[in-house]
Amino acid sequence: MSGPLPILTGRSGYRSGVLTPRIVLFGATGFTGRLTAKALVARGARPLLAGRDQTRLATLADSLGGDLPTAVADVGRPESVRRIVGPGDVLISTVGPFVRWGEAAVAAATEAGAVYLDSSGEPTFIKRIFQRYGPAAAARDAALITAFGYDYVPGNLAAALALRKAGAEAIRVDVGYFVDGAMARRASGGTRASALGMILEPMYGFREGRIVPEHGRTRRFLVDGRVRHGLSIGATEHFTLPPAHPGLHEVNVYLGWLGGLTRVAGVLAKATPVVAALPGVRRATWALADRLTRTGGAPVEEGVSSHVVAEAYDEKDRRLAAVRLSGGDPYEFTAGVLAWAATTALAEGVHGTGALGPADAFGLDALTRGCAEAGMAIRE
């Protein structure tokens, strides 16, 4: 992935000779990027639209009312990404798969002392943010808030609310993500590429005060009287919940998008370490992911609804509290909550530096309001 150095058009962020903080949307012409750009404009923001193709950027700017600034930037030329981010800016990255292409935006935000948000749902990348990139960001007064979308903001919110209700007796929290409708047809090419790349990546959980390897764990949830199955996945909740709730011994996160195939997927997931070690498997997987990114086409717009459940338990495995959130299309929620977070961070800042969770960055009450504005309501 390569391209020319940044070309800035429209209003550049300067006011009376002084550079003022702004929102920068990197990956603006992708599927999630376009939705996020629309959501930002709907909130009255004027983001800098950044991506690899100036023609596509100009077309997007025109479709949003024109006169929005644009910049050409490419992860293949990290300096081009650094040049579009300044101190106090809010950088949103929707450029995935993040394990392969996400580092340039993280490095740019860290170097500038900016607030960074992304739409990643990739466990390996999330782990890197908290364990590798976070300390460097804290040293530069930057804030990194990864996976700020349907993956994994609502689970953080539901779990925090359940733990607040449960009180000090809670030692375990389980989170489940579920969708109804044709999500497979709704998924974008970028989502499919990220999901394919995740297949061979190591998963993890949180047990007894530390992050531990995990493969193929499954669990049943009862949602509206219906049994739903979930497959364990590495998420931000494993990193964000324990520091805020020191009594937690265990955090589990499950994805329930596979329905009745979840248990089969759990069995296959146990073989991941062996398959990933085979020669050429990773290279072939990434080649297919690249093809999906290029040829994924426009997702089918069919009705999709989402549900997120969090349940807190005590040491005797008694359920102390449960919270459920319900919403619509996960992509629309992701765009809306990213737009809310970016405009809030630009106007009010965030709480803290380094790698932050959603509630850490904005506070639980504000996060509740932000999720509601993006279409995810609490149903206890």
C-alpha angles and dihedrals in degrees: 000000000000140000147148125305117274119298111200119202133174121013108357101199097263119131120183090341094307124110109235124200116264143171115264118197110200114194090026096157096054122095097265090036093057092049090049093048090053091048092049093052090047088058091053096258125140103208125189103245111218132183145118101278120062093193092055091045091053091048091051092048091051092049089055094053101283131254093080115137118248135193134189110230132159133191087223087067105042092185089064090058093046091053094061096053124075137177112296094013122135111229119197115192122195094164110125163219077056096197087065105029107020103085098077093062093044091051092047093052092045094050092048096045090240135148111258126202128173142179096228122139095176114125096209093051092046090053091051092052093055100036105031112018101033099072092050091049092051090053089055096043091248125139122218116197108177131187092025099166139063082316101082120337101088092050091053090050097045092046094048091050092047092049091048089054093044096052129197095332093071114105100160137039128188122197125195129191118201137171134195122208135033099326092155090060091042095054115107125229089255091053091050091049092050092047091050091050091051093057093082097036121104115256125213145195137192118254131164096345101317145076110259134185115263136178132179102356112158135188140182124233129188110227118176090339092307124115111235125187124217135192118216118252137175111256144159092267089075090062103033105044103053097058090051093045108037093184092066114113098171137030122184128183123190134188115212101187095113097063113192092003092065095095091048089050089051091057091048091047090061088065094053097102091053095046093045090056094058114108115262097005096112093046092051092046093053092046089056090046090054090051091051090051092052099041104028094112126196115325117244111257102227128149111278126172128189138211130190122192130191124186126185122207137190128226091276091056092251115148109241102178142355132196128187129194123197130194146142134260112001092218093054090047091050092052093046097048092045089053091048092049095047096049091044093049092048093050101037108013124228132276108257141347136258121040109349136182122227095259091043092054100044108013125253098267094049090046090052090055092045093052091048091052089051091052105264110122129189118248109178 
